[in-house]
Amino acid sequence: MTPGYQHLATRLLNTPLAIEQGRFAAFAATTCATPRIAAIGSRVGDDIAQAGSRPPYAMVAGIAVIQVQGMLLSRTGAAGPCLMTGADFVTGYDGIRANVSAALADPAVRAIVLDIDSPGGEIAGLLDLADAIYAARRRKPLLAVCNECAFSAAYCLASACEQVTVPRTGGTGGVGVLVVHVDFSKALTDAGIAVTLITSGEHKADGNEYRPLSRDAYRRIKADVDATAKMLIAMVAHNRGLSQAQVRDTEGATYLGAAGVRAGLADAVMSPDEALLSLLRELDRPRALSSHQEARGHQSSRRQQRRSWGELAYRAEVKAALR
């Protein structure tokens, strides 16, 4: 196992995660395929290094589009999503925070869009980033565009935005916490490998992968899961103007398209392209005029502005930004 991959596995196994279970199961199956571990580990490092040279966000008519794609990690050292395998990406909370801060400081940025397609990820760093996003919306308009899904940790970030849109085939929700414990004890025994853990305390090695999980260790880990879930539920409820009971009663379920709107987790069913175009229309909407004469004076300008919102107006730029 390469150092890079070993670090990734340490962060995602036996630790609280806010992630959609099905997508994590696919990741876990990959991580257990020993012959592929070295290739995955080297790929992460390579792509993180490459991502550092990319522009921090795409711009469309004064809107900064920040990508939130794939599994979410506390830190990657990269500005944007990085290719983890041939089929998935990882995005760091550190990169999202840096991009939001840069967009807030950029006078050319009128609004910020989080372009989200993620099953969630690490709890570490999540709640603090969500707080920062919630505070940022007091300075500039901030929209979460599900492109296609925002689950668990990714949904927590989306909930911190002023509005959340989801396509009809997209998804929201999954508000909950899980810990995946991997037990390699039988595989090691079958391979003739014995692992001895020497600890200074009874609970120092709780949850290790070299022996079956004890009932006491399970209870301790479950208590951490419940405590973390309580914080996550409280944050989503606050961000969305829901009661904690409403969020808790979802029991970690995910919602398809309009069902997320009915559950109070999204504001509109809209394709990603249309969501961004709608925000542009809102930003360019003329302010109320003080007199009829002033209105007539600006009539030509308004007509030109309306024409700019034809079907071809910003569609090429929007599609490029929502890549």
Steps between C-alpha positions, in 0.01 A plus 500: 500500500643839402525777762244714313235231488570385855428855617173508302383167641582613855278805454201311362492172692406467869413870528166688492393588146206687352468309175240313297546132585473357150773720355725430797445125457641527149801686637551242775490216248773674305714561807493133592635398159865481603653475148343836408604691811835626375351630176224689681738650752738636240211635293370710789834668554552567130160663453523708816828642371347577159186661645704765679569676169134521388294821530320505836153534344322556171337838434173562316389864477625578849398170660776287651425129451680286758508125441421259784544159342545144622599394849567786742816504712614745763820582311639422156728800451328566166278783381246273331390139451777243448474171314523213751436211265391473141140545614484739794633821647583642841457864607655658808325725747819705500464567128130588527572743784785664308285536188207652689736745673657595166158553342389719790811715462475521119320823399410342165293232675133593548381163630633154585370160388601169655479246216445179698508134401615311808399212727658677799812415694692586814343660805833660595493862384143477364304699757753784516494532120119500499507781756738698276272450198195609700686817607613564141144530375465823699760654268406359158213289365583131535319219318544121524439325168468121526663359189368227560516411870586658834491233769599503866811721548445651154140576591615665822707741289207554262267577791727787603427680172206737453330269250533138390393377157483137393431343159207263463735201495731638769502446873526673836504391863679208659542705818667256734829350615658159459821325599631212293703248700710260293601170661798333332556246779380194307687597185819546703451167676441324168820659370694381804559852629473581870474861617569588864386836637674623815309788657520718809125512556198274469340705224813614315449247218119514484375453145826368357476289186704208633229355723119480506324805643416449868159592641656766722688655208178495295312688775773765524511551124119510480495773766738708286284439191186616682671809645636599159164440332334726756732787401446435129122489536500824703706676234282391207184591692636848576622557144172392339260652753369158602450347842758249618220244524420548130860432401543216750183333374653460154714227663782565255280438194585643160238670282458497123438835330168655605480281810789703643301820446199350678725399790630857531852405393494684165327808362441414134523220246720639226773379268846633592508715185161655572591560865805703401310689229224578750756646740644713221152633419446586865833682525430701184141586588463883497434671832173687555519839326420825677296661223315430176746718309796303632323180402456625143862612491612148579240321287741429216761369741248266660392364162861432414546332837195278442634404159825396666295240680413319181555127490850543359610776739733333747433134429845421363669664799262332743562155354875556516482612863277208607741244360 
